[in-house]
Amino acid sequence: MKKIQKSFVALFIVLMLLFSSLSAFSQSLIFTDISDHWARGYIEDVYNRKITSGYQDATFRPNNYLTSLDAISMVANLLGYSSSNHQATAEESRLYTGYNIPSWAHGHVSFLVSKEIVEENELNQFVTGGNTNNIKRFIFATYIGKVLVEYGDQELSKTVSLPYKDDMFIPAIAKPYVDLMLKLEILNKDSNGGKFEPNNQITRAEAAKLISLTAKLLDEAEFEAEEGVTSPKQPVTEEETDVEEPEVVEEPTAEEVVVEEKEGTIDQLVKGNRIVITIKNDKDILIYDVSKDAAIFLDDEESNIEAIKNGQDVKLKLENGIVVEIRAVALREVFSGFYEKLLKGSTNTVLTLSDSKGTKKVFVIPEDLLVSLNGEDSTFDSFEVGDVVKLFAKEDRYIEAQGESKTEFIRGTITYLGSPSNPVIEITQNDETKITLEMEKNTAIRRDGKVSDFSKLKVSDEVHIELEYDKAKIVNASTQRRTAEGYIRKIVIGEESYVVVESSDNVLEEFIIADYTTIRMGSEAAEIYDLRLNYFAEIDIESNEVIRLETSERVETERYIGVITYIHDEQKIIEIEYEENGKIITKQINTKKDTIYLGQSGTTTFSKLDVGDELLIIGQTDQSLFIAERIIVVLPN
């Protein structure tokens, strides 16, 4: 009965005094530059898996581009590489040195070559003129796709149809892997404005996301293998013998041979230990193995596989999914250039294009020429001078023109800025799509209607960007002004000083303190060194930089409920344990001369406290020390 009464009193006191329970703010970051980055979870995952370790200055540099050799290192580590279990041979090291690949990467490269992720004919792509190249998006996707197929128990589709606007620019060798990654939701078809951008570079953050998601799929495949997940079979009864009879494999009869015919244009032909042909038609991309004994015909004359080239129209005969006959017609002539003009005469229609050197070329085109712009059916009336045009011809007749607009517009908010030496910006659009762009030397930048430069741009600026050939041509930025208020949770003083403030709805936000920031404590001028944790701050912000910060000693009250685990009588300090989010937290409680102590029968003293007492403690944090204003014994030991 006594225990019930105590519990009731305890509950009553808590209900009367406890309105909210707030704990001191703390964060633990592996890298110092990812706290608010969209890829933080992926980056921490690949770090914890020992796939990457970042830089020596404790940064990850998520928006920097990934180098080819760093990509090799990450993919090798994903597959379990270690220098103790795989070293490059002396012959391999001589080969790699000839390609200027540094010695630290020899083991990683050798490992991936042995795993058939990297081919030897790719070794010249890593380093040029002593500088490590950044990896292209389609190459990195190919590496990841190969890992999924070889080690993730995944299969490539024989029919591939990609949803990207720039599908025609994605190399055929990468398309099946991109298709696989889309189906596994490793890639998002709506990112980057619906483009894959195969020849663009990939950021370290984007790579971390792909690696992290792939690692989780490999974990699942390994778990299924360990659990013995197989196709369903009839259970073996106790009476059945453990000795299995050898399986009899019957050769298919002539009646069981499935014959098909497929038509399209050759997109890729891979000739190695096996021959693989990729063709595309109006709807699909199709991939098939070719029998080494396949009959080959070119323009109805018997030929060989060496005569088969990309771009040829082809008819395939398949038996049980294997190509046994190829009938191809003469290779298409393809011209890629830039739109100049179109003249329609009474008898002919003349298309003028220019090449990369500005040399103009004239083509007489038929009225039934198929024309598309940005992946949609169109006419040349919709083209502008400079739009990219790819012209397809069969024999002496042009049959199709595919175009891409040279100009594109992007609107959004700057969410990341590089440096003048690495002028990269990340833009988040209204649909949360993130786009990373590198500023060119001739990019025109205006801010608030005035001529500006990269160094004047600020995170949270609203931007309207004109792209030309996927490169930033004009950037129009505008300052975003607002106010904020809350309690100071973190103060960092350094080359770039900033404070972290928690608003009334418990949202944490970081604000940069510049040299020109006006700081006041009450009515007096102050500096960043005068700020204190948990002081209340009112802030005027322009593009995430604090123009004015006013603070006061209005310290937020904190409340804790916990059990005493230690008492230091001389210093009048106690330690309590309490539960938060399923974890047991230990906190030191400091007292002062006027701390008030309340027991169940009224006022009490520090000396009456005992290990095991359950307390309600009310106080504030001052210079990292929590000082109790009031200590209430909720339930004595």
C-alpha positions as CSV (number, residue, x, y, z in Angstrom):
1,M,0.0,0.0,0.0
2,K,2.9,2.3,0.9
3,K,4.5,1.7,-2.5
4,I,1.2,2.5,-4.3
5,Q,0.9,5.8,-2.4
6,K,4.5,6.7,-3.2
7,S,3.9,5.9,-6.9
8,F,0.8,8.1,-6.9
9,V,2.6,11.0,-5.3
10,A,5.4,10.6,-7.8
11,L,3.1,10.6,-10.7
12,F,1.2,13.7,-9.3
13,I,4.5,15.6,-8.9
14,V,5.6,14.7,-12.4
15,L,2.3,15.7,-14.0
16,M,2.4,19.0,-12.1
17,L,5.9,20.0,-13.0
18,L,6.9,18.1,-16.2
19,F,5.7,19.8,-19.4
20,S,8.6,18.8,-21.6
21,S,11.8,16.9,-21.3
22,L,14.7,18.3,-23.3
23,S,18.2,16.9,-23.4
24,A,21.4,18.7,-24.2
25,F,22.2,18.8,-27.9
26,S,25.0,16.6,-29.1
27,Q,26.1,15.2,-32.4
28,S,28.7,12.8,-33.4
29,L,30.0,13.2,-36.9
30,I,32.5,10.9,-38.7
31,F,33.2,13.7,-41.2
32,T,33.0,17.4,-40.5
33,D,31.4,18.4,-43.8
34,I,28.4,16.2,-44.1
35,S,26.2,17.2,-41.1
36,D,23.4,18.5,-43.3
37,H,24.2,16.8,-46.5
38,W,21.5,14.7,-48.2
39,A,23.9,11.7,-48.5
40,R,25.1,11.7,-44.9
41,G,23.5,8.3,-44.2
42,Y,25.0,6.7,-47.3
43,I,28.5,8.2,-46.5
44,E,28.5,7.0,-42.9
45,D,27.4,3.5,-44.1
46,V,30.3,3.1,-46.6
47,Y,32.7,4.4,-43.9
48,N,31.4,1.9,-41.3
49,R,31.8,-0.8,-43.9
50,K,35.5,0.3,-44.4
51,I,34.8,1.0,-48.0
52,T,36.2,4.6,-47.8
53,S,38.0,6.6,-45.1
54,G,37.7,10.1,-46.4
55,Y,40.5,12.7,-46.2
56,Q,43.1,13.3,-43.5
57,D,41.5,16.6,-42.5
58,A,38.3,14.6,-41.4
59,T,36.4,15.7,-44.4
60,F,34.6,13.6,-47.1
61,R,34.2,16.4,-49.7
62,P,30.8,15.0,-50.9
63,N,30.4,17.3,-53.8
64,N,33.8,16.9,-55.2
65,Y,34.0,14.6,-58.3
66,L,35.1,11.0,-57.8
67,T,38.4,10.1,-59.4
68,S,38.8,6.9,-61.4
69,L,41.3,5.5,-58.9
70,D,39.1,6.3,-55.9
71,A,36.3,4.6,-57.7
72,I,38.5,1.5,-58.3
73,S,39.4,1.6,-54.6
74,M,35.7,1.8,-53.4
75,V,34.5,-1.0,-55.7
76,A,37.4,-3.2,-54.7
77,N,36.7,-2.6,-51.0
78,L,33.0,-3.3,-51.6
79,L,34.0,-6.8,-52.8
80,G,36.3,-7.4,-49.8
81,Y,39.7,-6.4,-51.1
82,S,42.6,-6.2,-48.6
83,S,46.3,-5.9,-49.4
84,S,46.9,-9.0,-47.4
85,N,44.7,-11.2,-49.5
86,H,45.5,-9.8,-53.0
87,Q,48.7,-8.2,-54.3
88,A,49.5,-7.3,-57.9
89,T,52.2,-9.5,-59.4
90,A,55.5,-8.1,-60.6
91,E,54.3,-8.4,-64.2
92,E,51.0,-6.6,-63.4
93,S,52.8,-3.8,-61.6
94,R,55.1,-3.2,-64.6
95,L,52.0,-3.1,-66.8
96,Y,50.1,-0.7,-64.5
97,T,53.2,1.5,-64.1
98,G,53.3,1.8,-67.9
99,Y,49.8,3.4,-67.7
100,N,51.0,5.8,-64.9
101,I,48.8,4.1,-62.3
102,P,50.4,4.8,-58.9
103,S,51.7,1.8,-56.9
104,W,49.1,2.2,-54.1
105,A,46.3,1.3,-56.6
106,H,48.0,-1.7,-58.2
107,G,46.5,-4.2,-55.8
108,H,43.0,-2.7,-56.2
109,V,43.2,-2.7,-60.0
110,S,44.6,-6.3,-60.1
111,F,41.8,-7.4,-57.8
112,L,39.0,-6.0,-60.0
113,V,40.6,-7.3,-63.2
114,S,40.7,-10.8,-61.6
115,K,37.0,-10.3,-60.6
116,E,36.2,-9.3,-64.2
117,I,34.8,-6.0,-63.1
118,V,37.6,-4.0,-64.9
119,E,39.1,-5.1,-68.3
120,E,42.7,-4.5,-69.3
121,N,41.7,-2.4,-72.2
122,E,40.3,0.2,-69.7
123,L,43.7,0.8,-68.0
124,N,44.5,3.8,-70.2
125,Q,41.4,5.6,-68.9
126,F,42.6,6.2,-65.3
127,V,45.5,8.6,-65.6
128,T,46.3,11.1,-68.4
129,G,49.4,13.3,-68.4
130,G,50.2,12.4,-64.8
131,N,46.7,13.5,-63.6
132,T,44.1,11.1,-62.4
133,N,40.9,11.4,-64.5
134,N,37.5,11.8,-62.9
135,I,35.3,8.8,-63.6
136,K,32.3,9.1,-65.9
137,R,28.8,8.2,-64.8
138,F,28.3,5.4,-67.3
139,I,31.6,3.8,-66.4
140,F,30.8,3.8,-62.7
141,A,27.4,2.4,-63.4
142,T,28.9,-0.4,-65.4
143,Y,31.2,-1.3,-62.5
144,I,28.3,-1.4,-60.1
145,G,26.1,-3.4,-62.5
146,K,28.8,-6.0,-63.0
147,V,29.2,-6.4,-59.2
148,L,25.4,-6.9,-58.9
149,V,25.4,-9.6,-61.7
150,E,28.5,-11.4,-60.6
151,Y,28.1,-11.2,-56.8
152,G,24.6,-10.1,-56.1
153,D,22.7,-12.9,-57.8
154,Q,21.1,-10.5,-60.3
155,E,20.4,-11.0,-64.0
156,L,20.4,-8.6,-66.9
157,S,17.3,-8.2,-69.0
158,K,17.6,-9.2,-72.6
159,T,15.1,-6.4,-73.5
160,V,16.2,-3.0,-72.3
161,S,14.1,0.2,-72.6
162,L,15.5,3.1,-70.6
163,P,13.3,6.1,-69.5
164,Y,16.0,8.8,-69.7
165,K,15.7,11.7,-72.1
166,D,19.3,11.3,-73.2
167,D,18.9,7.5,-73.7
168,M,20.5,7.8,-77.2
169,F,23.8,9.1,-75.7
170,I,24.1,6.2,-73.1
171,P,26.8,3.7,-74.4
172,A,25.3,0.3,-75.3
173,I,27.7,-1.5,-72.9
174,A,26.2,0.4,-69.9
175,K,22.5,0.2,-70.8
176,P,21.7,-3.2,-69.4
177,Y,23.4,-2.3,-66.1
178,V,21.6,1.0,-65.9
179,D,18.4,-0.8,-66.6
180,L,19.2,-3.3,-63.7
181,M,20.0,-0.5,-61.3
182,L,16.7,1.3,-62.1
183,K,14.8,-1.9,-61.4
184,L,16.6,-2.3,-58.1
185,E,15.8,1.4,-57.3
186,I,19.5,2.1,-57.0
187,L,19.0,4.8,-59.7
188,N,16.1,7.2,-59.9
189,K,14.8,7.9,-63.4
190,D,13.6,11.4,-62.3
191,S,16.9,12.7,-61.0
192,N,18.9,15.3,-63.0
193,G,15.8,16.4,-64.8
194,G,15.2,13.0,-66.2
195,K,18.6,12.6,-67.8
196,F,21.3,10.0,-67.0
197,E,24.1,12.3,-68.3
198,P,26.4,9.3,-69.1
199,N,29.5,11.3,-69.9
200,N,29.3,13.7,-67.0
201,Q,31.3,13.1,-63.8
202,I,29.8,11.6,-60.6
203,T,30.2,13.3,-57.2
204,R,31.6,11.4,-54.2
205,A,28.2,11.7,-52.5
206,E,26.4,10.1,-55.5
207,A,28.9,7.3,-55.6
208,A,28.5,6.7,-51.9
209,K,24.8,6.3,-52.4
210,L,25.2,3.8,-55.2
211,I,27.9,1.8,-53.2
212,S,25.8,1.8,-50.0
213,L,22.6,0.5,-51.7
214,T,24.6,-2.1,-53.6
215,A,26.3,-3.3,-50.4
216,K,22.9,-3.8,-48.8
217,L,21.8,-5.9,-51.8
218,L,25.0,-8.0,-51.6
219,D,24.3,-8.5,-47.9
220,E,20.8,-9.8,-48.8
221,A,22.3,-12.1,-51.5
222,E,24.9,-13.5,-49.0
223,F,22.2,-14.1,-46.3
224,E,20.0,-16.0,-48.8
225,A,23.0,-18.1,-49.8
226,E,23.9,-18.9,-46.2
227,E,20.2,-19.7,-45.4
228,G,20.2,-22.1,-48.3
229,V,17.4,-20.4,-50.2
230,T,16.8,-22.5,-53.3
231,S,14.0,-23.3,-55.7
232,P,11.3,-25.4,-54.1
233,K,11.8,-29.2,-54.2
234,Q,9.9,-32.2,-52.8
235,P,10.9,-32.9,-49.2
236,V,13.1,-36.0,-48.6
237,T,11.4,-38.5,-46.3
238,E,13.2,-40.4,-43.6
239,E,13.0,-43.6,-45.6
240,E,14.7,-42.1,-48.6
241,T,18.4,-42.6,-49.0
242,D,21.0,-39.8,-48.7
243,V,22.7,-40.9,-51.9
244,E,21.4,-38.9,-54.9
245,E,21.1,-40.5,-58.3
246,P,22.9,-38.6,-61.1
247,E,20.6,-36.3,-62.9
248,V,19.9,-37.4,-66.5
249,V,20.0,-34.5,-68.9
250,E,18.2,-35.1,-72.1
251,E,19.1,-33.4,-75.3
252,P,16.2,-31.4,-76.6
253,T,14.4,-33.0,-79.5
254,A,13.9,-31.2,-82.8
255,E,10.3,-30.5,-81.7
256,E,11.5,-28.7,-78.6
257,V,13.6,-26.1,-80.5
258,V,12.0,-22.7,-80.3
259,V,12.8,-20.6,-83.4
260,E,12.4,-16.8,-83.3
261,E,13.2,-13.9,-85.6
262,K,14.2,-10.4,-84.4
263,E,14.8,-7.2,-86.4
264,G,16.5,-4.0,-85.5
265,T,19.7,-1.9,-85.7
266,I,23.0,-3.1,-84.2
267,D,23.8,-1.0,-81.2
268,Q,26.7,-3.0,-79.8
269,L,28.7,-6.1,-80.7
270,V,31.0,-7.6,-78.1
271,K,33.5,-10.2,-79.4
272,G,35.5,-12.1,-76.8
273,N,35.2,-15.5,-75.1
274,R,31.5,-15.1,-76.0
275,I,29.9,-13.0,-78.7
276,V,27.0,-10.8,-77.6
277,I,24.9,-8.7,-79.9
278,T,22.7,-5.8,-78.9
279,I,20.1,-4.5,-81.3
280,K,17.4,-1.8,-80.9
281,N,14.1,-1.3,-82.6
282,D,11.3,1.2,-82.2
283,K,10.4,-0.1,-78.8
284,D,13.2,-2.1,-77.2
285,I,16.8,-2.9,-76.8
286,L,17.5,-6.6,-77.2
287,I,20.6,-8.5,-76.1
288,Y,21.5,-12.0,-77.3
289,D,24.4,-14.5,-77.2
290,V,25.6,-15.4,-80.7
291,S,26.5,-19.0,-81.5
292,K,30.1,-19.4,-82.6
293,D,28.8,-21.4,-85.6
294,A,26.2,-18.8,-86.5
295,A,25.7,-18.2,-90.3
296,I,26.6,-14.6,-91.2
297,F,25.3,-12.7,-94.3
298,L,26.0,-9.1,-95.4
299,D,23.8,-7.8,-98.2
300,D,22.6,-11.4,-98.8
301,E,26.2,-12.5,-99.3
302,E,27.9,-15.0,-97.0
303,S,30.3,-13.2,-94.7
304,N,31.9,-13.4,-91.2
305,I,31.4,-11.8,-87.8
306,E,34.2,-9.2,-88.5
307,A,32.0,-7.7,-91.2
308,I,29.2,-7.0,-88.7
309,K,29.4,-3.4,-87.4
310,N,27.4,-1.1,-85.2
311,G,24.6,0.8,-87.0
312,Q,23.8,-1.9,-89.5
313,D,20.2,-3.0,-89.9
314,V,20.0,-6.6,-89.0
315,K,17.6,-9.6,-89.0
316,L,18.4,-12.3,-86.4
317,K,17.3,-15.9,-86.3
318,L,17.3,-17.5,-82.9
319,E,17.0,-21.1,-81.7
320,N,16.2,-21.4,-78.0
321,G,17.3,-17.8,-77.4
322,I,20.7,-18.2,-79.2
323,V,21.5,-16.3,-82.4
324,V,22.2,-18.9,-85.1
325,E,21.9,-16.6,-88.2
326,I,22.7,-12.9,-88.8
327,R,21.5,-11.1,-91.9
328,A,22.8,-7.5,-92.0
329,V,22.5,-4.7,-94.6
330,A,25.1,-2.0,-95.3
331,L,26.3,0.1,-92.4
332,R,24.4,3.4,-91.8
333,E,26.3,6.6,-92.3
334,V,25.9,8.8,-89.3
335,F,26.6,12.5,-89.1
336,S,26.6,14.4,-85.8
337,G,26.6,18.2,-85.8
338,F,24.8,21.4,-85.1
339,Y,21.6,22.8,-86.7
340,E,22.1,25.8,-88.9
341,K,19.0,26.1,-91.1
342,L,16.4,24.3,-93.3
343,L,15.4,25.5,-96.8
344,K,12.2,24.1,-98.4
345,G,12.2,24.4,-102.2
346,S,9.6,23.4,-104.7
347,T,11.5,20.2,-105.4
348,N,14.0,19.6,-102.6
349,T,14.3,20.2,-98.8
350,V,17.9,21.1,-97.8
351,L,19.2,20.8,-94.3
352,T,22.4,22.6,-93.3
353,L,24.4,21.4,-90.4
354,S,27.9,22.3,-89.1
355,D,30.5,20.1,-87.5
356,S,32.5,20.8,-84.3
357,K,35.0,23.0,-86.4
358,G,32.2,25.2,-87.8
359,T,32.4,23.7,-91.3
360,K,28.9,23.6,-92.8
361,K,27.5,20.6,-94.6
362,V,24.4,20.4,-96.7
363,F,22.0,17.4,-96.9
364,V,19.1,16.9,-99.2
365,I,16.5,15.2,-97.0
366,P,13.3,13.4,-98.0
367,E,9.8,14.6,-96.9
368,D,9.2,11.5,-94.8
369,L,12.4,11.9,-92.7
370,L,11.7,11.0,-89.1
371,V,12.5,13.9,-86.8
372,S,12.7,14.0,-83.0
373,L,13.7,16.7,-80.5
374,N,14.6,15.8,-76.9
375,G,13.2,12.3,-77.4
376,E,9.8,13.4,-78.7
377,D,8.4,13.5,-82.3
378,S,9.0,16.9,-83.8
379,T,9.8,19.0,-86.9
380,F,12.8,21.2,-87.8
381,D,10.5,24.2,-87.2
382,S,11.1,23.6,-83.5
383,F,14.9,23.6,-83.8
384,E,17.1,26.5,-83.0
385,V,20.5,27.3,-84.4
386,G,23.1,25.3,-82.5
387,D,20.9,22.4,-81.4
388,V,22.6,19.1,-81.6
389,V,21.5,16.9,-84.6
390,K,22.4,13.3,-85.3
391,L,21.5,12.3,-88.9
392,F,21.0,8.6,-89.9
393,A,21.3,7.4,-93.4
394,K,20.8,4.0,-95.1
395,E,22.6,3.5,-98.4
396,D,22.0,6.9,-100.2
397,R,18.8,7.9,-98.3
398,Y,18.6,9.8,-95.0
399,I,15.9,8.3,-92.9
400,E,16.1,9.8,-89.4
401,A,17.3,13.0,-87.5
402,Q,17.5,13.0,-83.7
403,G,18.0,16.4,-82.0
404,E,18.8,17.7,-78.5
405,S,18.2,21.3,-77.5
406,K,21.4,23.2,-76.8
407,T,19.6,25.3,-74.2
408,E,18.0,24.2,-71.0
409,F,16.7,26.2,-67.9
410,I,17.0,25.2,-64.3
411,R,15.3,26.9,-61.2
412,G,16.1,26.0,-57.6
413,T,17.9,26.8,-54.4
414,I,21.7,26.5,-53.9
415,T,22.2,23.8,-51.2
416,Y,26.0,23.5,-51.6
417,L,28.9,25.6,-52.8
418,G,32.4,24.5,-53.7
419,S,35.3,26.9,-53.7
420,P,36.8,29.2,-56.4
421,S,39.3,26.4,-57.1
422,N,36.5,23.9,-57.3
423,P,33.5,26.0,-58.5
424,V,30.8,23.5,-58.1
425,I,27.2,24.2,-57.0
426,E,24.4,21.9,-56.0
427,I,20.9,23.0,-56.8
428,T,17.7,21.6,-55.2
429,Q,14.7,22.1,-57.4
430,N,11.1,22.3,-56.2
431,D,10.5,18.6,-56.7
432,E,13.6,17.9,-54.5
433,T,15.7,16.9,-57.5
434,K,19.3,17.7,-56.9
435,I,21.6,18.9,-59.8
436,T,25.3,19.4,-59.5
437,L,26.9,21.9,-61.9
438,E,30.5,23.0,-62.5
439,M,30.9,26.7,-63.3
440,E,32.8,27.4,-66.5
441,K,35.4,30.2,-66.8
442,N,33.0,32.1,-69.1
443,T,29.9,31.5,-67.0
444,A,28.1,34.9,-66.5
445,I,27.0,35.3,-62.9
446,R,24.6,38.0,-61.6
447,R,23.4,38.4,-58.1
448,D,20.5,40.6,-57.1
449,G,20.6,42.1,-60.6
450,K,24.3,43.1,-60.4
451,V,27.4,41.5,-62.2
452,S,29.0,39.1,-59.7
453,D,31.3,36.1,-59.5
454,F,31.3,32.6,-57.9
455,S,32.7,33.9,-54.6
456,K,29.7,36.1,-54.0
457,L,27.1,33.2,-54.3
458,K,25.6,32.0,-51.1
459,V,24.0,28.8,-49.9
460,S,20.1,29.3,-50.0
461,D,20.3,31.8,-52.9
462,E,17.5,31.3,-55.3
463,V,18.9,30.7,-58.8
464,H,17.7,30.7,-62.4
465,I,20.4,29.0,-64.6
466,E,20.6,28.8,-68.4
467,L,22.5,25.8,-69.6
468,E,24.0,25.5,-73.0
469,Y,25.2,22.0,-74.1
470,D,24.7,20.9,-70.4
471,K,27.1,23.6,-69.2
472,A,26.2,26.7,-67.1
473,K,26.0,29.7,-69.4
474,I,24.2,32.3,-67.2
475,V,23.5,32.2,-63.5
476,N,21.0,34.6,-62.0
477,A,21.0,34.5,-58.2
478,S,18.9,36.4,-55.7
479,T,19.4,36.9,-51.9
480,Q,16.9,35.3,-49.6
481,R,16.2,37.4,-46.5
482,R,14.5,36.0,-43.4
483,T,14.6,36.0,-39.6
484,A,15.0,33.1,-37.1
485,E,15.1,32.6,-33.3
486,G,15.9,29.9,-30.9
487,Y,18.4,28.6,-28.4
488,I,22.1,28.3,-29.3
489,R,23.1,24.6,-29.3
490,K,26.6,24.7,-30.9
491,I,29.3,27.4,-31.4
492,V,32.2,26.8,-33.8
493,I,35.0,29.3,-34.1
494,G,37.5,29.0,-36.9
495,E,38.2,30.0,-40.5
496,E,34.5,29.6,-41.0
497,S,32.7,30.3,-37.8
498,Y,29.1,29.3,-37.3
499,V,26.4,28.7,-34.7
500,V,23.7,26.0,-34.6
501,V,20.3,27.2,-33.3
502,E,17.3,25.1,-32.2
503,S,14.0,26.6,-32.9
504,S,10.8,26.2,-30.9
505,D,9.7,23.3,-33.0
506,N,13.0,21.5,-32.3
507,V,14.5,22.1,-35.8
508,L,18.3,22.6,-35.8
509,E,19.8,25.1,-38.3
510,E,23.4,26.2,-38.9
511,F,24.2,29.9,-39.5
512,I,27.5,31.3,-40.7
513,I,29.0,34.1,-38.6
514,A,31.0,36.4,-40.9
515,D,33.4,39.2,-40.1
516,Y,30.7,41.7,-40.8
517,T,28.1,40.1,-38.6
518,T,26.7,42.5,-35.9
519,I,26.5,40.7,-32.5
520,R,24.8,42.2,-29.5
521,M,24.2,40.9,-26.0
522,G,21.3,42.8,-24.7
523,S,22.2,46.5,-25.4
524,E,25.9,46.0,-25.6
525,A,28.1,45.1,-28.6
526,A,29.7,41.7,-28.4
527,E,31.8,39.2,-30.4
528,I,31.3,35.5,-31.2
529,Y,33.6,34.7,-28.2
530,D,30.9,36.2,-25.9
531,L,28.2,33.8,-27.0
532,R,27.1,31.0,-24.7
533,L,25.4,27.7,-25.3
534,N,21.6,27.6,-24.6
535,Y,21.3,31.4,-24.7
536,F,18.3,32.7,-26.6
537,A,19.2,34.3,-30.0
538,E,17.2,36.4,-32.5
539,I,18.8,36.4,-36.0
540,D,18.6,38.4,-39.2
541,I,19.8,36.2,-42.1
542,E,20.7,36.8,-45.7
543,S,21.4,33.6,-47.7
544,N,22.2,31.7,-44.6
545,E,24.7,34.3,-43.4
546,V,23.9,36.1,-40.2
547,I,23.8,39.9,-40.7
548,R,22.7,40.6,-37.1
549,L,22.5,38.4,-34.0
550,E,21.0,39.5,-30.7
551,T,21.3,37.3,-27.7
552,S,20.4,37.4,-24.0
553,E,20.9,35.4,-20.9
554,R,17.4,34.0,-21.3
555,V,18.6,30.4,-20.7
556,E,16.2,27.5,-21.5
557,T,15.1,25.3,-18.7
558,E,15.9,21.6,-19.0
559,R,14.3,18.8,-17.2
560,Y,15.5,15.3,-16.5
561,I,14.0,12.3,-14.6
562,G,16.6,9.7,-13.5
563,V,18.0,7.5,-10.8
564,I,21.0,8.5,-8.7
565,T,24.0,6.2,-9.4
566,Y,26.8,8.3,-7.6
567,I,27.0,11.1,-5.1
568,H,30.1,13.3,-4.4
569,D,29.4,14.8,-1.0
570,E,32.2,17.3,-0.9
571,Q,31.6,18.9,-4.3
572,K,27.8,18.4,-4.1
573,I,27.7,16.6,-7.5
574,I,25.5,13.7,-8.4
575,E,25.3,11.4,-11.4
576,I,22.0,10.0,-12.7
577,E,21.0,7.5,-15.3
578,Y,17.9,7.9,-17.5
579,E,16.5,6.3,-20.6
580,E,16.3,8.1,-23.9
581,N,15.3,6.5,-27.2
582,G,15.9,3.1,-25.8
583,K,19.4,3.9,-24.5
584,I,20.7,4.4,-20.9
585,I,22.3,7.9,-20.6
586,T,24.5,9.0,-17.7
587,K,24.5,12.7,-16.8
588,Q,26.4,14.7,-14.2
589,I,24.3,17.1,-12.1
590,N,26.0,20.1,-10.6
591,T,24.4,22.1,-7.7
592,K,24.8,25.6,-6.4
593,K,24.3,27.3,-3.0
594,D,20.7,28.2,-3.7
595,T,19.6,24.9,-5.4
596,I,16.2,24.0,-3.9
597,Y,15.7,20.4,-2.7
598,L,12.1,19.0,-2.3
599,G,11.2,15.6,-0.7
600,Q,7.8,14.0,-0.4
601,S,7.2,15.7,2.9
602,G,8.5,19.1,1.9
603,T,11.9,20.8,1.8
604,T,15.0,18.6,2.2
605,T,18.8,18.9,1.8
606,F,21.6,17.5,-0.4
607,S,22.8,15.2,2.4
608,K,19.5,13.5,2.5
609,L,19.8,12.3,-1.1
610,D,20.7,8.6,-1.6
611,V,21.9,6.3,-4.4
612,G,18.8,4.8,-6.0
613,D,16.5,7.8,-5.4
614,E,14.4,8.7,-8.5
615,L,14.7,12.4,-9.1
616,L,13.0,15.1,-11.2
617,I,15.7,17.8,-11.9
618,I,15.2,21.2,-13.3
619,G,18.0,23.5,-14.4
620,Q,20.1,25.0,-17.2
621,T,23.4,24.3,-19.0
622,D,26.0,27.0,-18.6
623,Q,29.3,26.6,-20.5
624,S,28.8,22.9,-20.9
625,L,27.9,22.3,-17.2
626,F,24.3,21.4,-16.2
627,I,23.5,23.2,-13.0
628,A,20.3,22.2,-11.0
629,E,17.9,24.9,-10.0
630,R,15.6,22.5,-8.3
631,I,15.9,18.8,-7.3
632,I,12.7,16.9,-6.5
633,V,12.8,13.4,-5.0
634,V,10.1,11.6,-6.9
635,L,10.6,8.1,-5.4
636,P,13.0,7.5,-2.6
637,N,15.2,4.4,-2.6
